[in-house]
Amino acid sequence: MRALLKESGVTLCSLEDYPNLPVIEEGGDSFLGNAVIKAKAIAELTGETALADDSGLEVAALDGAPGVYSARYAGEGADDEKNIRKLLHDLEGVPPEERKAAFRCVLVLYRPDGRYRAFDGMWEGRIAERPVGKGGFGYDPVFYLPERGVTVAELPIGIKNRISHRAKAAEKLKIWLQEGFKHTGA
């Protein structure tokens, strides 16, 4: 992606390049809503096109929870261990075949003039009955990939970064930058 941006004459910066920016509060009720809130705020504060994301875990047996509350599922200030413990408690007695889940990511590319594009990615799996693996973060130790026979916490980081929900959303952004940026005007 960096090479593509460089070829396009685009300079990629991070929030670290803008140390005086305030923390942007997520108050949306969807991944798209939160990503737009963050990208819009940064675009307005910097006068630059901004890229922001929001992502989380959706569990079918919990009607999509934890969803946008993934990072604070066990309450404000909860850490990964507490969130996992609450998730497993909420799924007690639910058989493996009914523990379908998906990691979702929405990336938003927001221009200072208010135009934006959204790109989404989804990674399907199941919630394991107990944490396995030491890698990753968040719900990775309980997000089981049946086709691979491992949790995300057991995957090498290089594989995770190629097949995750974020990778899928980023691939859609990359394709749009290659094919559609000049043609859509968005």
N, C-alpha and C positions, 0 to 999 in steps of 0.2 A: 504494500500500500504506500509506504514512504517513497519508493521509487516512482510509482505512478504519480504521486503528488508532485514530486520534484520535476518530473517531465512536464507536468502541467503548469509549472511555475507557481505552485502553491507551497507556502511555507507552513509547516505544521508546528504549532506551539502547544504547550501544556499550561494548566493553571499555575504551575510553578513560575511561569514567565510573567505572571500577573500577581505578585505577592500581596497586593493590597485589596484584592477582591473579597467581598463578604462571603460567608457560607450561605449557599442557596438552600432554603428549606423546601422539602418535597411535600406538597400539600395536595397533589392530584389523587384521583381515585382509580388511576390506571397507569400502566407502565408508560404508555404514550403521553398521558397527561404530565407525569413527573419529568419525563425526558424533555418535553416542550418547555416546562417551567424552567428547568436548568439551562437549556440551550438559549432560550429567549433572554433570560437574565444576563447571561454571559455576553451574548451578542450586543445587547443594549449597553452594558457596562464598558465593553471594550471597543465597540464599533466594528468588530470583526465577525466573520462567519464563525459560528460555534458548532461543535459536535458534542452532544451529550447522550448519555444512555440511562436507562433504568432497566432493571432486570430482577427476577425473582423466581420463586418456585410456586407452581400451582399443582395441587393434589386433587384428583377427581373425587375421591371419597370424602373430601372435606369441602366440596363445592367450590374448588379453586383456591382455597386458603393454603398457605399464608398469603400468596399473591403479593400486592404492593407492600404488605406488612412483613415480608420475609425477614428483613434484618432486625425487626423488633417484634417478632411473633410471640416471644415469651415476655414482652413488656419493654418499655423504654430502657435503654442501657443493657439489654440482654446480650450475652455473647453467643458464639456459635454453639457451644455445648448446651446452654440453656434452651436455645431455639430447637436444637435437635431433640433434646429430652422432651420438650413439650410436643413436638411433632409426633414422636414415637408414642407418647402417652395418648394423644388424640387418635392414633391409629390402632391402639390396642384392640385385639380381636378381629381386625380386618385382615382377611386372608391375602396372601401374596398376589393373587390374580386380580384383586380389587384395589391394589395400591398403585395404580397408574398415576404417573406424575410427569410434569414437563418443566424444564427450565425455560423461561422466556426472556427475551431481550428486545428492547426497542431502542434503536439509535435515531437521533434526530439531528439533521444538519439544518441549522437555522441561520438565515441571513439577517443582517441588521435592518433591512427594509420590511421584515415580517414574513417573508416567504420561507417555507421550510419543506423538507422532505423527510419522511420516516421510513425506516428499514427495520424489519423484524426478523427474529430468528427463534426457533424452537428446538429443544433437545428432549426427546421423549425417553422415559425410563420408568422405573418403579421405586418405591421407597422400601428399602431393606428393613428387616426387623431389628437390626442392631448396627451400629457404626462399624465399618471395616476400612482400614487404610489410614495412612498418615499424611497424604498429600492434599493439596488444594485448600479450600476454606469453605465456610458456610455449611451448606447441606451436602457437600461432596461425599463425606463418609457414609451417607445413607441413600445416596442417589445411585441406584443399581442399574446397570446397563445389561439387560438380558442377552443381547446379541454378542457381547464381549465377555460376559460372565464375571464382571468386576464392578466395583463401585467407582465413581469418578475419582475418589481419593486414592485408588490403586493405579490409576492411569499415569503413564509418564506425561509430564507437563507438555511436551511437544505434541503428543497425540491429542490431549485435551484442547490445546489451543487451536488445533486444526478442525475439530469436529463439534465444538461447543455451540451453544445458542448464540454467544457473542460472535464466534467465527462465522456463523451462518448469516447473521445480520450484517457483519462487516463485508462479507462477500457480496451481498446485495448492494451495499454502498459502493463497493469497488466497481461492480458492473455498471451501475448508474453513472459513476464518474467517468468510466471509459466510454460509455455509449450515449448516455442521455444528457449529461451536464450541458453540453453546448446546444442541444436540440430542444430541450424542454423549457429553458429559461427559468426554471424553478430554482 
